[in-house]
Amino acid sequence: MARKLIWARRASEDLEAIAEFIAKDSQTYAAAVVRTILQKTRMLQEFPFAGRVVPELGDEMIREIFAYSYRVIYQIDEETVRIAAVIHGKRLLDISLKP
């Protein structure tokens, strides 16, 4: 059964900021990055455990997938996959993502 995909406000803002930053150099590349991130997150509705456990947190229900150099952090529950943040791989994870 497919889970409902929910984007946290922070994650939506992260994605928008990434797109704006990349678009300064290339609108085309910005669109490709956003498109790839959205495609990968949609896949999580059917395969929520496809990502790895976030190493900094060690919680089986908080996972991440990668798109280009970005980490897409998400939380799984019975009915939903909640996209919590989209951060650059070199950026430190804000531990407050853990519920």
C-alpha positions as CSV (number, residue, x, y, z in Angstrom):
1,M,0.0,0.0,0.0
2,A,1.4,3.4,-1.0
3,R,2.0,5.9,1.8
4,K,1.0,9.5,1.5
5,L,3.9,11.8,0.8
6,I,4.1,15.0,2.9
7,W,6.6,17.8,2.6
8,A,7.5,19.7,5.7
9,R,7.6,23.4,5.3
10,R,11.4,23.3,6.0
11,A,12.0,20.8,3.2
12,S,10.0,22.8,0.7
13,E,11.9,25.9,1.7
14,D,15.2,23.9,1.3
15,L,14.3,22.8,-2.1
16,E,13.3,26.3,-3.2
17,A,16.6,27.7,-1.9
18,I,18.6,25.0,-3.7
19,A,16.8,25.8,-6.9
20,E,17.3,29.6,-6.6
21,F,21.0,29.1,-5.8
22,I,21.7,26.8,-8.7
23,A,19.6,28.9,-11.1
24,K,22.0,31.8,-10.6
25,D,24.4,29.8,-12.8
26,S,22.0,27.6,-14.8
27,Q,18.2,27.5,-15.0
28,T,18.4,24.2,-16.8
29,Y,20.5,22.5,-14.2
30,A,18.3,23.9,-11.4
31,A,15.3,22.4,-13.0
32,A,17.0,19.0,-13.5
33,V,18.1,18.9,-9.8
34,V,14.6,19.7,-8.6
35,R,13.0,17.2,-11.0
36,T,15.3,14.5,-9.8
37,I,14.7,15.2,-6.1
38,L,10.9,15.1,-6.7
39,Q,11.1,11.9,-8.7
40,K,13.1,10.2,-6.0
41,T,10.8,11.3,-3.2
42,R,7.7,10.0,-5.1
43,M,9.4,6.6,-5.3
44,L,9.4,6.6,-1.4
45,Q,5.6,6.2,-1.4
46,E,6.0,2.7,-2.6
47,F,9.4,1.9,-1.2
48,P,9.9,3.9,2.0
49,F,12.7,1.8,3.3
50,A,14.8,2.2,0.1
51,G,16.9,4.9,1.8
52,R,19.6,4.3,4.4
53,V,19.2,5.1,8.1
54,V,20.6,8.6,8.8
55,P,23.9,7.8,10.5
56,E,23.8,10.7,12.9
57,L,20.4,9.6,14.3
58,G,20.4,5.8,14.1
59,D,16.6,5.7,14.0
60,E,15.2,3.1,11.6
61,M,12.3,5.4,10.8
62,I,14.4,8.4,9.8
63,R,16.2,7.7,6.6
64,E,17.8,9.5,3.7
65,I,18.2,9.2,-0.1
66,F,20.7,11.1,-2.2
67,A,20.1,13.2,-5.3
68,Y,23.2,14.7,-6.8
69,S,25.0,16.1,-3.8
70,Y,21.9,16.6,-1.7
71,R,20.6,14.5,1.2
72,V,16.8,14.1,1.3
73,I,16.0,13.3,4.9
74,Y,12.6,11.7,5.6
75,Q,10.6,10.1,8.3
76,I,8.4,7.1,7.9
77,D,5.2,6.2,9.8
78,E,2.3,3.8,9.2
79,E,0.6,5.8,6.6
80,T,3.0,8.6,5.5
81,V,6.5,9.5,4.3
82,R,7.3,13.0,5.6
83,I,10.1,14.8,3.8
84,A,11.8,16.7,6.6
85,A,14.8,18.4,4.9
86,V,16.9,18.6,1.8
87,I,20.4,19.6,2.6
88,H,23.8,19.6,0.8
89,G,25.8,16.6,1.7
90,K,28.6,18.7,3.1
91,R,26.3,20.6,5.5
92,L,25.9,19.4,9.0
93,L,22.6,17.8,9.9
94,D,20.4,19.7,12.3
95,I,19.8,17.0,14.9
96,S,16.4,18.7,15.8
97,L,15.0,16.9,12.8
98,K,14.5,13.9,15.1
99,P,10.9,13.9,16.5
